[in-house]
């Protein structure tokens, strides 16, 4: 086997192994912390864990209907630290960041779009529609197949989820 093949395959294998380990760790941590977060009336929006300089950076985004306060972030942070100290799922040390998803939060899936019906979203797509690769409009409806946006000039656009590469809420200034 040529030497250059090994040089290319080994880093790829190590990267894939690392990504699988991080995904497994995220799933494990999510299963531990989500019930705790839910028990105090807050929902886990998303969780990400990254390995950085020998330790882990864990970012926890939380949400609730009337918005997240600094007190909510502090309470969730204390609760998460307490349960993770007991369960100890993270090998080594970690830094925990708890925050809200923000006003321009990412939208992932039908439930996110349904939750934000009536708000303005920016949707970037993989395959152009009417020679456009992104649309900004009011979310009218969402089902398991896609989202309907109300665009300028009262034009409705149905965008299938499989064509959406990313989407986020737009900050509305009144």
C-alpha angles and dihedrals in degrees: 000000000000116000094232089059091059091047089055100040099046096058090045091051092047091049092050092046090049092049092049091049092050091048091050090048091050091051092048093049092044091054089052101044104034096072090048092050092046091050090065093051098262130112129224106240096183143327130212130183124192130179111234129174097335096316136068132257111211117192117192119189116197133187143181135179099265095039136264124283131199088253089057090053092049093048093048091046091054092047093048093048091050095051093042090051088057099040095035097196096157116082107228128344129338141187115225123210119183121187145138119271088247133232092289094047121166117257117220121179138341096299092058092049092047091050090056102042109151094031127106118256136185111218121191115198136201098221118039121248116202087354092300129117098192138033133197116202148123115285106243101171144339134201134171092283103047152312133276117218127193105224129192116294089035093282115155118213124192111205119190115227092234088063095051115098095176140346136185141171117264118230107248116214115197 
